[in-house]
Amino acid sequence: MEESKREIERLTRQLELLEKGEQISYEQVYQDLLRRDEKDTTRAAAPLRPAEDAVLFNSTEYNLEETLRELKKIIREKTGHAV
């Protein structure tokens, strides 16, 4: 996962926890997410991995319209069909 997406994930998670009344530092959220990711990707049964033919798309920097435009472009390139 690229760093900007991780940063947004950490900040979002910290905000969720703070809104629930949990006092948690940014560093603690960071460490918790690192442990979770390590556990999810290395477990013996069904480790978390993208499918071999998966298309990874980071929409962090896009608004809804831009995201839809880019996804339609990817679908068109992969399938040859307009969406």
ChimeraX attribute file (.defattr): number of C-alpha atoms within 10 A of each C-alpha:
attribute: neighborCount
match mode: 1-to-1
recipient: residues
	/A:1	7
	/A:2	7
	/A:3	8
	/A:4	12
	/A:5	14
	/A:6	14
	/A:7	12
	/A:8	12
	/A:9	16
	/A:10	21
	/A:11	15
	/A:12	13
	/A:13	17
	/A:14	21
	/A:15	15
	/A:16	12
	/A:17	15
	/A:18	13
	/A:19	10
	/A:20	9
	/A:21	9
	/A:22	11
	/A:23	10
	/A:24	13
	/A:25	12
	/A:26	14
	/A:27	11
	/A:28	12
	/A:29	18
	/A:30	18
	/A:31	13
	/A:32	13
	/A:33	16
	/A:34	14
	/A:35	11
	/A:36	11
	/A:37	12
	/A:38	13
	/A:39	13
	/A:40	15
	/A:41	13
	/A:42	12
	/A:43	10
	/A:44	8
	/A:45	8
	/A:46	9
	/A:47	12
	/A:48	13
	/A:49	10
	/A:50	9
	/A:51	8
	/A:52	6
	/A:53	6
	/A:54	8
	/A:55	12
	/A:56	9
	/A:57	10
	/A:58	12
	/A:59	14
	/A:60	11
	/A:61	9
	/A:62	12
	/A:63	9
	/A:64	9
	/A:65	9
	/A:66	12
	/A:67	16
	/A:68	13
	/A:69	12
	/A:70	15
	/A:71	16
	/A:72	15
	/A:73	15
	/A:74	15
	/A:75	14
	/A:76	13
	/A:77	11
	/A:78	10
	/A:79	9
	/A:80	10
	/A:81	10
	/A:82	10
	/A:83	10
